[in-house]
Amino acid sequence: MGAKTVLTNDAKQVVSSDGIILTGIGTYQSGMTNFMQRHLIGPIRRAVEHGVPLLGIGLDMELLFDYSTEGGLIPGLGLIKGRVPEIPSTPATAGADCRLEHEPAGKPGQPL
């Protein structure tokens, strides 16, 4: 497709990008904690406010919402109004494993 892609945790790069793709696995809490520790919540919100297209895949699609009830009331990025409900455990879902296994596609700051 000819697009230049960069894997980054750099807030300035996030705000100045032409588009953002967020991909993640794990819990809602761990995803938001990762964004907080990397100081990316504000830059992601600012980029979207300035019209930068954003695509959330997997967990990171869920993080776009206001909050989740997975493991308590956990605030999200607030880019989509609404909540992500916890999936209740039932005998049918007990032991279900929906994790994705992946290898990192690149190193931060390097093109994919």
C-alpha positions as CSV (number, residue, x, y, z in Angstrom):
1,M,0.0,0.0,0.0
2,G,3.1,2.2,0.2
3,A,2.4,3.7,3.7
4,K,5.3,4.4,5.9
5,T,4.7,2.9,9.4
6,V,6.6,3.4,12.6
7,L,6.2,1.6,15.9
8,T,6.5,4.3,18.6
9,N,5.9,5.2,22.2
10,D,6.9,8.8,21.5
11,A,4.1,11.3,22.3
12,K,5.3,13.9,19.8
13,Q,5.3,11.3,17.0
14,V,1.8,10.2,18.0
15,V,0.4,13.8,17.8
16,S,2.1,14.6,14.5
17,S,1.2,11.3,12.7
18,D,-1.0,11.0,9.7
19,G,-2.9,8.1,11.3
20,I,-2.7,5.9,14.3
21,I,-3.3,2.2,14.7
22,L,-3.5,0.9,18.2
23,T,-3.2,-2.9,18.8
24,G,-3.2,-4.6,22.1
25,I,-3.9,-7.7,24.2
26,G,-4.5,-8.1,27.9
27,T,-7.0,-6.6,30.4
28,Y,-8.6,-3.2,30.1
29,Q,-6.7,-2.1,33.2
30,S,-3.3,-3.2,31.9
31,G,-4.0,-1.4,28.6
32,M,-4.9,1.9,30.2
33,T,-2.0,1.5,32.7
34,N,0.4,1.1,29.7
35,F,-0.9,4.3,28.1
36,M,-0.7,6.2,31.4
37,Q,2.9,5.0,32.1
38,R,4.0,6.0,28.6
39,H,2.2,9.4,28.9
40,L,0.2,8.6,25.7
41,I,-3.4,9.3,26.8
42,G,-3.3,13.1,26.2
43,P,-1.4,12.8,22.9
44,I,-3.8,10.2,21.5
45,R,-6.8,12.4,22.5
46,R,-5.1,15.5,21.0
47,A,-4.3,13.7,17.7
48,V,-7.9,12.6,17.3
49,E,-9.2,16.1,18.2
50,H,-7.1,17.4,15.4
51,G,-8.6,15.0,12.9
52,V,-5.9,12.2,12.9
53,P,-7.6,8.9,11.9
54,L,-7.4,6.2,14.5
55,L,-8.0,2.5,14.3
56,G,-8.2,0.4,17.5
57,I,-7.8,-3.4,17.1
58,G,-8.5,-6.0,19.8
59,L,-8.2,-4.6,23.3
60,D,-7.3,-1.2,22.0
61,M,-10.6,-0.9,20.2
62,E,-12.3,-1.4,23.7
63,L,-10.0,1.3,25.2
64,L,-11.5,3.9,22.9
65,F,-14.7,3.8,25.0
66,D,-15.5,5.9,28.1
67,Y,-14.9,3.0,30.6
68,S,-15.1,-0.7,31.3
69,T,-16.6,-2.7,34.1
70,E,-14.0,-5.4,33.7
71,G,-12.5,-5.9,37.1
72,G,-14.2,-2.7,38.5
73,L,-15.0,0.7,37.0
74,I,-12.0,1.6,34.8
75,P,-11.8,4.8,32.7
76,G,-10.9,4.5,29.1
77,L,-9.7,7.0,26.5
78,G,-13.3,8.5,26.2
79,L,-13.2,8.8,22.4
80,I,-16.4,6.7,22.0
81,K,-19.3,7.3,24.3
82,G,-20.3,4.1,26.2
83,R,-18.9,1.3,28.2
84,V,-17.3,-2.1,27.7
85,P,-19.1,-4.6,30.0
86,E,-17.3,-7.4,31.6
87,I,-18.2,-10.8,30.1
88,P,-19.7,-12.8,33.0
89,S,-18.1,-16.1,33.8
90,T,-20.5,-19.0,33.2
91,P,-20.0,-22.8,33.0
92,A,-19.9,-22.4,29.2
93,T,-17.1,-19.7,29.3
94,A,-15.1,-21.1,32.2
95,G,-11.6,-21.8,31.1
96,A,-12.1,-20.2,27.7
97,D,-8.9,-18.7,26.4
98,C,-9.3,-15.9,23.9
99,R,-5.7,-14.6,24.1
100,L,-3.8,-13.9,20.9
101,E,-0.2,-14.9,20.6
102,H,2.0,-12.5,18.6
103,E,5.5,-11.5,17.9
104,P,6.4,-7.9,17.9
105,A,6.6,-6.6,14.3
106,G,9.4,-4.2,14.9
107,K,11.3,-2.1,17.5
108,P,10.1,1.3,18.7
109,G,11.2,4.0,16.4
110,Q,11.9,1.7,13.5
111,P,9.7,1.2,10.4
112,L,7.7,-2.0,10.4
